Amino acid sequence: MKLAHIVFARQAALAVSVCGALAGCMSSTPIWDKHMGEALRAVTQAQIIDPHAAEHAQSTSGIDGTAAASAMDSYDKSFRAPTPSPNAFVIGVGSGTPGGGQ
């Protein structure tokens, strides 16, 4: 019984020392640091089709500036003063009349 314990202890010590030596030689952090941010830059560039599109292309939306400004103003006003609902607890329940409002 003592011999098996000693053999196991020696093998464990050898394994720990080998792992410690290998861990000291391995340094992947400089490699990771050198390539830090490449994925973000690649995804950002993939989302940009033509960064100078406004300089050489005409607008194809078909809406003039006055109508666009008016649409943006009404959209902005809808968030400043939203229409209040009559009762927050019955949204989507029904009309509230017997027979389904018929």
Backbone bond lengths (Angstrom), bond angles and torsions (degrees), N, CA, C in turn:
res aa  C-N    CA-C-N  psi(-1)  N-CA   C-N-CA  omega(-1)  CA-C   N-CA-C  phi
1 M - - - 1.445 - - 1.519 110.50 -
2 K 1.324 118.22 -41.45 1.454 121.00 -179.74 1.529 111.14 -67.98
3 L 1.329 116.85 -34.92 1.461 120.98 -178.51 1.541 110.33 -65.97
4 A 1.325 116.76 -41.91 1.473 120.54 178.96 1.528 110.30 -64.42
5 H 1.307 116.96 -37.30 1.463 121.32 178.61 1.523 110.90 -66.28
6 I 1.300 117.60 -41.26 1.469 121.74 179.66 1.527 110.32 -66.97
7 V 1.339 117.46 -41.34 1.466 120.90 179.39 1.533 109.98 -63.96
8 F 1.318 116.46 -42.95 1.462 120.47 179.08 1.530 110.82 -63.74
9 A 1.311 117.52 -41.32 1.459 121.62 -179.56 1.522 110.55 -64.78
10 R 1.334 117.78 -39.72 1.471 121.21 178.65 1.533 110.79 -66.22
11 Q 1.335 116.33 -42.62 1.466 119.39 179.58 1.534 111.12 -65.55
12 A 1.306 116.93 -39.06 1.460 120.69 177.88 1.521 110.92 -65.38
13 A 1.323 117.26 -41.47 1.461 120.68 178.75 1.524 110.82 -64.81
14 L 1.324 116.78 -40.15 1.463 120.81 178.04 1.530 110.57 -64.17
15 A 1.319 116.68 -44.15 1.464 120.73 -179.64 1.526 110.63 -63.25
16 V 1.316 117.63 -42.23 1.461 121.34 179.97 1.524 110.50 -65.01
17 S 1.324 117.59 -41.98 1.463 119.53 -179.00 1.530 111.44 -68.84
18 V 1.342 117.93 -37.80 1.463 120.81 178.13 1.530 110.11 -66.38
19 C 1.326 117.58 -43.51 1.461 120.74 178.59 1.526 111.07 -64.18
20 G 1.306 117.06 -39.38 1.461 120.85 177.91 1.514 111.81 -64.21
21 A 1.325 116.95 -40.84 1.462 120.40 179.18 1.524 111.05 -66.93
22 L 1.322 116.91 -41.71 1.459 119.65 179.55 1.521 111.82 -68.58
23 A 1.308 117.28 -36.28 1.459 120.41 179.31 1.519 110.75 -66.96
24 G 1.308 118.09 -32.36 1.461 121.58 177.74 1.513 112.29 -68.97
25 C 1.316 118.05 -30.29 1.466 121.70 -179.31 1.524 112.31 -82.81
26 M 1.304 117.69 -23.14 1.457 120.47 -174.46 1.524 110.29 -90.49
27 S 1.310 116.55 120.49 1.457 119.91 175.63 1.521 107.83 -137.04
28 S 1.321 116.56 102.10 1.459 121.43 -179.78 1.519 111.77 -98.11
29 T 1.307 118.28 -7.67 1.458 120.81 -177.52 1.525 112.87 -61.71
30 P 1.335 120.94 -43.46 1.473 118.34 178.08 1.527 112.85 -60.31
31 I 1.311 117.54 -33.68 1.463 120.71 178.42 1.518 109.38 -67.48
32 W 1.327 116.88 -44.78 1.462 120.51 179.38 1.521 110.43 -65.26
33 D 1.341 117.01 -40.81 1.457 120.47 -179.50 1.524 111.70 -64.72
34 K 1.331 116.68 -35.29 1.460 120.67 -179.18 1.524 111.25 -66.46
35 H 1.337 117.29 -32.51 1.464 121.84 -176.65 1.529 112.62 -102.84
36 M 1.315 118.19 14.04 1.458 121.13 -176.89 1.531 110.16 -66.79
37 G 1.315 116.60 130.21 1.448 122.67 176.73 1.516 114.64 90.27
38 E 1.325 118.51 -4.35 1.464 120.36 -179.09 1.524 111.87 -64.37
39 A 1.314 117.28 -39.71 1.467 120.11 -179.86 1.526 110.64 -65.09
40 L 1.317 117.30 -41.58 1.460 120.81 178.66 1.525 110.99 -64.11
41 R 1.326 117.20 -43.98 1.462 119.92 178.74 1.519 111.33 -64.45
42 A 1.327 117.55 -38.24 1.469 120.66 179.86 1.526 111.09 -66.21
43 V 1.324 117.35 -42.53 1.464 120.71 179.57 1.523 110.42 -67.48
44 T 1.332 117.55 -40.21 1.462 120.84 178.85 1.523 110.50 -63.14
45 Q 1.321 117.50 -44.53 1.463 120.47 179.42 1.522 111.83 -67.45
46 A 1.328 117.65 -31.89 1.461 120.65 178.64 1.528 111.22 -67.94
47 Q 1.324 117.80 -26.20 1.454 121.02 -179.33 1.531 112.13 -83.35
48 I 1.308 117.88 -15.51 1.461 121.63 179.94 1.521 108.14 -94.47
49 I 1.322 116.56 109.48 1.463 120.33 -179.93 1.522 109.59 -79.19
50 D 1.325 116.83 -55.30 1.456 121.77 -178.52 1.519 108.07 -143.08
51 P 1.329 118.58 100.91 1.455 119.77 -176.52 1.527 113.70 -68.38
52 H 1.330 118.76 -18.69 1.458 122.06 -178.91 1.533 111.51 -108.59
53 A 1.304 118.03 27.93 1.460 121.70 -176.41 1.523 112.28 -63.45
54 A 1.310 118.36 -35.18 1.464 120.63 -178.21 1.520 112.23 -68.81
55 E 1.317 116.87 -21.74 1.465 120.24 -177.30 1.523 112.80 -79.77
56 H 1.320 119.11 -28.21 1.459 119.89 -172.88 1.527 114.90 -127.18
57 A 1.312 118.95 6.35 1.469 120.14 -179.26 1.518 110.26 -124.59
58 Q 1.331 116.04 142.28 1.453 121.03 176.28 1.521 109.92 -83.67
59 S 1.321 116.55 154.93 1.457 121.19 178.57 1.525 109.92 -70.54
60 T 1.312 116.09 135.52 1.465 120.69 179.49 1.524 111.42 -113.73
61 S 1.354 116.83 13.65 1.461 118.95 -175.92 1.523 112.26 -73.73
62 G 1.325 118.54 -28.66 1.458 120.77 178.78 1.513 114.29 79.22
63 I 1.322 119.53 17.14 1.459 122.42 179.02 1.523 108.09 -121.81
64 D 1.330 116.35 137.89 1.461 119.12 -179.26 1.521 110.29 -82.84
65 G 1.325 115.93 170.18 1.459 121.23 -175.77 1.509 113.88 -65.05
66 T 1.331 117.92 -37.11 1.465 121.46 -179.02 1.525 111.14 -65.94
67 A 1.336 116.52 -44.12 1.467 119.98 179.56 1.522 110.91 -67.52
68 A 1.324 116.78 -36.97 1.463 119.88 179.57 1.525 110.71 -67.01
69 A 1.347 117.02 -42.50 1.465 120.43 178.80 1.523 110.93 -64.38
70 S 1.334 117.12 -39.72 1.457 120.56 178.45 1.530 111.06 -64.74
71 A 1.318 116.88 -41.43 1.463 120.72 178.81 1.521 110.92 -64.19
72 M 1.326 116.62 -40.53 1.465 119.60 179.00 1.519 111.56 -67.37
73 D 1.334 117.19 -38.23 1.465 120.11 178.16 1.521 112.02 -64.63
74 S 1.333 117.01 -44.08 1.469 119.04 179.90 1.529 111.03 -67.34
75 Y 1.329 117.46 -33.88 1.465 120.89 176.50 1.525 109.97 -65.53
76 D 1.320 116.78 -43.00 1.458 120.90 179.71 1.528 111.21 -66.22
77 K 1.338 117.76 -39.99 1.467 121.19 178.94 1.525 112.16 -65.81
78 S 1.330 117.12 -29.10 1.463 118.99 179.81 1.524 111.99 -66.71
79 F 1.336 117.40 -23.14 1.459 120.05 177.53 1.519 112.00 -90.98
80 R 1.320 117.41 -24.98 1.466 119.73 177.87 1.519 111.73 -72.25
81 A 1.320 116.84 -41.26 1.467 121.53 -178.77 1.532 108.25 -132.16
82 P 1.336 117.41 78.71 1.465 118.94 -179.54 1.531 111.29 -69.52
83 T 1.308 115.71 153.46 1.455 120.99 178.70 1.526 108.80 -71.50
84 P 1.343 117.93 121.81 1.466 119.33 -178.61 1.525 111.13 -72.95
85 S 1.314 115.77 142.52 1.463 119.54 176.25 1.526 108.77 -82.89
86 P 1.341 117.99 147.98 1.461 120.37 -176.53 1.530 112.88 -61.41
87 N 1.320 118.06 -43.38 1.451 121.46 -179.99 1.524 107.37 -149.16
88 A 1.296 117.17 120.06 1.466 121.49 -175.26 1.523 112.57 -68.69
89 F 1.321 118.35 -18.97 1.459 120.33 -175.86 1.528 113.62 -87.18
90 V 1.321 118.92 -9.36 1.457 120.98 -177.39 1.522 112.61 -119.17
91 I 1.304 118.05 24.13 1.462 120.65 179.31 1.516 108.64 -66.37
92 G 1.310 116.47 122.82 1.449 122.27 176.47 1.521 114.65 76.93
93 V 1.329 118.67 8.91 1.461 120.18 -178.69 1.523 110.41 -82.04
94 G 1.287 117.95 -39.71 1.459 121.24 -178.43 1.510 110.82 151.60
95 S 1.318 115.95 -170.96 1.455 120.12 -176.86 1.524 112.41 -81.24
96 G 1.311 117.94 -21.10 1.448 120.80 178.70 1.517 113.36 89.44
97 T 1.315 116.98 0.06 1.468 119.06 178.85 1.524 109.26 -100.03
98 P 1.337 117.39 148.76 1.458 118.97 178.45 1.522 110.81 -65.95
99 G 1.284 115.71 142.28 1.450 120.87 178.65 1.506 113.12 86.09
100 G 1.299 118.02 9.31 1.457 120.71 176.08 1.509 113.74 80.55
101 G 1.329 119.56 16.16 1.461 122.12 176.74 1.501 113.88 79.61
102 Q 1.319 117.43 25.58 1.461 119.91 -178.36 1.492 112.10 -92.70
